[in-house]
Amino acid sequence: MSASSMFSSFSILLLSFFIPPCLSQTNHQYERCSPIPFNCGKFSFNVTYPFSIDGSQSGCSYPGLHLACTSDNFTQLWISNTSYQVRTIDYQKQILTIADLTYTNKDCPLPPGNTTLDVSLFEYTGDDRNVSFYYCSNIDEFYSMPYDGNDSIHRFSCYPNTGLGDYYYTIYELPLLQQANFKCSVFFRVPVYASFVNDLTNTTEEKGLVTLKEALSVGFDVAWIPGKGWCNGCVQSGGRCGYDLRKPNDPLCHCPNHSYPTSCSLINWRVLEMLKDELELTMSLNGCCTVNKMTILL
């Protein structure tokens, strides 16, 4: 057998293995999960997995990640019963920048409590740094903590003084502060961008408060977990990430002809591309479609 005949026979064998049951087959779930334009105020992007909006099809998003546009034209996402404003979204890095809507727009943005994430959906990034808030009955007690640079501890001056004590904030980590002997209660912690840390320390009370307001308003980054490690590969292979309620923890990539785990079958497309200029086939596959002297085109 000549080398040419051997190549043709091998090529046909490969095609019989790789080509889907019917060349005209369409994966409807792939079409259903097409990107959906979303416009909210100045924020505009195409919504895809893992997020959904009103009108999204089932199986195209992860449960609990629904985006909405508020009456104030803010893009809203609920996390652990807290409403957040989505300020930026990066699908490539799978990162959101979010800010807590409940206090960031107030003149005195004292957070109502700890920032709590749903750890099954989100995780903090290396760009986040915690700010700790304390309520102290005696400022002398607070400043007696064993740390250098007491100017890193600031009074939250915009909050009314009740005469019983004041709120203070610092970027010191909670475990270190707990070791100090002082009469202050740890109230809560919230994350901000690490880039604000220098401006939140070694500054005056007035400037520090302005910086804190800005830092809280800008928000912080979170990385979403659904799709981590496989969704980008699915998109790069020409697919669209999806969700199967029967297998909620398994990756699912919707491709034009079929749905696969993690990504579209790259081997299929590479083989077809290699052979498209070499072979013309006449075939009938399972009676579902007839192809007469068809040239394979990608």
ZIPEDA-V519950 format. One record per residue. N is the residue number from 1. RES is the residue in three letters. BURIAL is 1 if it has 24 or more other ideal C-beta (glycine too) atoms within 12 Angstrom, else 0. D_FIRST is the distance of its C-alpha to the first C-alpha in Angstrom with 1 decimal. Layout:
# ZIPEDA-V519950
{{N	RES	BURIAL	D_FIRST} {N	RES	BURIAL	D_FIRST}}
This chain:
# ZIPEDA-V519950
{{1	MET	0	0.0} {2	SER	0	3.8} {3	ALA	0	6.6} {4	SER	0	8.2} {5	SER	0	6.2} {6	MET	0	6.5} {7	PHE	0	10.0} {8	SER	0	10.9} {9	SER	0	10.2} {10	PHE	0	12.1} {11	SER	1	14.7} {12	ILE	0	15.4} {13	LEU	0	15.9} {14	LEU	0	18.2} {15	LEU	1	20.1} {16	SER	0	20.7} {17	PHE	0	22.3} {18	PHE	1	24.3} {19	ILE	1	25.5} {20	PRO	1	28.9} {21	PRO	0	29.7} {22	CYS	0	30.8} {23	LEU	1	30.1} {24	SER	0	33.7} {25	GLN	0	35.2} {26	THR	0	38.1} {27	ASN	1	39.7} {28	HIS	0	43.3} {29	GLN	1	44.5} {30	TYR	1	42.8} {31	GLU	0	44.9} {32	ARG	1	48.0} {33	CYS	1	47.8} {34	SER	0	47.9} {35	PRO	1	50.3} {36	ILE	1	53.9} {37	PRO	0	56.3} {38	PHE	1	59.4} {39	ASN	0	62.5} {40	CYS	1	65.6} {41	GLY	0	68.2} {42	LYS	0	66.6} {43	PHE	1	63.6} {44	SER	0	60.5} {45	PHE	0	56.9} {46	ASN	0	54.1} {47	VAL	1	54.4} {48	THR	1	51.3} {49	TYR	1	50.7} {50	PRO	1	52.7} {51	PHE	1	55.7} {52	SER	1	56.9} {53	ILE	1	59.5} {54	ASP	0	61.2} {55	GLY	0	58.5} {56	SER	1	55.6} {57	GLN	1	53.3} {58	SER	0	53.0} {59	GLY	1	50.2} {60	CYS	1	50.1} {61	SER	1	52.7} {62	TYR	1	54.1} {63	PRO	0	57.4} {64	GLY	1	60.5} {65	LEU	1	59.3} {66	HIS	1	60.9} {67	LEU	1	62.1} {68	ALA	1	65.1} {69	CYS	0	67.2} {70	THR	0	70.9} {71	SER	0	73.8} {72	ASP	0	74.2} {73	ASN	0	70.7} {74	PHE	1	69.4} {75	THR	1	66.0} {76	GLN	1	66.9} {77	LEU	1	65.0} {78	TRP	1	66.7} {79	ILE	1	66.0} {80	SER	0	68.0} {81	ASN	0	70.6} {82	THR	1	71.2} {83	SER	1	70.6} {84	TYR	1	68.8} {85	GLN	1	68.3} {86	VAL	1	64.7} {87	ARG	1	65.2} {88	THR	0	61.7} {89	ILE	1	58.2} {90	ASP	0	55.1} {91	TYR	1	51.9} {92	GLN	0	49.8} {93	LYS	0	52.1} {94	GLN	1	53.1} {95	ILE	1	56.8} {96	LEU	1	59.9} {97	THR	1	63.2} {98	ILE	1	65.9} {99	ALA	1	69.7} {100	ASP	1	72.1} {101	LEU	1	73.8} {102	THR	0	76.7} {103	TYR	1	78.5} {104	THR	1	76.8} {105	ASN	0	78.6} {106	LYS	0	82.1} {107	ASP	0	84.7} {108	CYS	0	84.8} {109	PRO	1	81.3} {110	LEU	1	82.1} {111	PRO	1	79.0} {112	PRO	0	80.0} {113	GLY	0	78.1} {114	ASN	0	75.0} {115	THR	1	71.7} {116	THR	0	69.5} {117	LEU	1	65.8} {118	ASP	0	63.7} {119	VAL	0	61.6} {120	SER	0	58.9} {121	LEU	1	58.4} {122	PHE	1	59.5} {123	GLU	0	60.1} {124	TYR	1	62.1} {125	THR	1	60.6} {126	GLY	0	61.5} {127	ASP	0	63.5} {128	ASP	1	66.1} {129	ARG	1	69.4} {130	ASN	1	72.1} {131	VAL	1	75.7} {132	SER	1	78.1} {133	PHE	1	81.3} {134	TYR	1	84.4} {135	TYR	1	87.8} {136	CYS	1	90.5} {137	SER	0	94.2} {138	ASN	0	95.2} {139	ILE	1	93.7} {140	ASP	0	95.3} {141	GLU	0	93.4} {142	PHE	1	90.1} {143	TYR	1	90.6} {144	SER	0	91.6} {145	MET	1	87.9} {146	PRO	0	86.8} {147	TYR	0	84.5} {148	ASP	0	84.7} {149	GLY	0	84.9} {150	ASN	0	86.8} {151	ASP	0	86.2} {152	SER	1	82.8} {153	ILE	1	84.6} {154	HIS	1	85.9} {155	ARG	1	88.1} {156	PHE	1	86.6} {157	SER	0	89.6} {158	CYS	1	89.0} {159	TYR	1	89.4} {160	PRO	0	93.1} {161	ASN	0	95.0} {162	THR	0	96.6} {163	GLY	0	98.8} {164	LEU	0	97.2} {165	GLY	1	94.2} {166	ASP	1	91.4} {167	TYR	1	87.7} {168	TYR	1	85.8} {169	TYR	1	82.3} {170	THR	1	80.3} {171	ILE	1	76.8} {172	TYR	1	77.6} {173	GLU	0	75.3} {174	LEU	0	76.8} {175	PRO	0	76.6} {176	LEU	0	78.6} {177	LEU	1	81.2} {178	GLN	0	81.7} {179	GLN	0	82.9} {180	ALA	1	85.7} {181	ASN	0	89.2} {182	PHE	1	90.2} {183	LYS	0	91.4} {184	CYS	1	88.6} {185	SER	0	86.3} {186	VAL	1	82.6} {187	PHE	1	82.2} {188	PHE	1	78.5} {189	ARG	1	75.6} {190	VAL	1	73.4} {191	PRO	1	70.5} {192	VAL	1	70.6} {193	TYR	1	68.4} {194	ALA	0	68.7} {195	SER	0	69.4} {196	PHE	1	72.8} {197	VAL	1	73.9} {198	ASN	0	75.5} {199	ASP	1	77.5} {200	LEU	1	78.6} {201	THR	1	80.1} {202	ASN	0	82.8} {203	THR	0	84.2} {204	THR	0	87.3} {205	GLU	0	87.7} {206	GLU	0	87.8} {207	LYS	0	84.7} {208	GLY	1	82.9} {209	LEU	1	83.6} {210	VAL	0	82.2} {211	THR	1	79.0} {212	LEU	1	78.7} {213	LYS	1	79.1} {214	GLU	0	76.3} {215	ALA	1	74.0} {216	LEU	1	74.5} {217	SER	1	74.0} {218	VAL	1	70.7} {219	GLY	1	69.4} {220	PHE	1	66.6} {221	ASP	1	62.9} {222	VAL	1	61.1} {223	ALA	1	57.3} {224	TRP	1	56.0} {225	ILE	1	54.1} {226	PRO	1	52.1} {227	GLY	1	48.6} {228	LYS	1	49.1} {229	GLY	0	45.9} {230	TRP	1	43.5} {231	CYS	1	44.9} {232	ASN	0	44.3} {233	GLY	0	40.7} {234	CYS	1	40.5} {235	VAL	1	42.1} {236	GLN	0	39.9} {237	SER	1	36.8} {238	GLY	1	38.1} {239	GLY	1	39.9} {240	ARG	1	43.5} {241	CYS	1	45.1} {242	GLY	1	46.7} {243	TYR	1	48.7} {244	ASP	0	48.3} {245	LEU	0	51.7} {246	ARG	0	50.2} {247	LYS	0	48.6} {248	PRO	0	51.0} {249	ASN	0	49.8} {250	ASP	0	46.0} {251	PRO	1	44.3} {252	LEU	1	43.0} {253	CYS	1	41.0} {254	HIS	1	40.9} {255	CYS	1	37.9} {256	PRO	1	37.3} {257	ASN	1	35.0} {258	HIS	1	36.2} {259	SER	1	38.5} {260	TYR	1	37.2} {261	PRO	1	39.0} {262	THR	1	39.9} {263	SER	1	37.5} {264	CYS	1	35.0} {265	SER	1	31.4} {266	LEU	0	30.5} {267	ILE	0	26.8} {268	ASN	1	26.5} {269	TRP	1	27.8} {270	ARG	0	25.9} {271	VAL	1	22.5} {272	LEU	1	23.5} {273	GLU	0	24.8} {274	MET	0	21.6} {275	LEU	1	19.7} {276	LYS	0	22.5} {277	ASP	0	21.7} {278	GLU	0	17.9} {279	LEU	1	17.8} {280	GLU	0	19.9} {281	LEU	1	20.1} {282	THR	0	21.9} {283	MET	0	23.2} {284	SER	0	26.3} {285	LEU	0	27.3} {286	ASN	0	29.9} {287	GLY	0	31.7} {288	CYS	0	33.3} {289	CYS	0	31.7} {290	THR	0	29.4} {291	VAL	0	27.3} {292	ASN	0	26.2} {293	LYS	0	23.8} {294	MET	0	25.1} {295	THR	0	24.4} {296	ILE	1	24.9} {297	LEU	0	28.0} {298	LEU	0	29.8}}
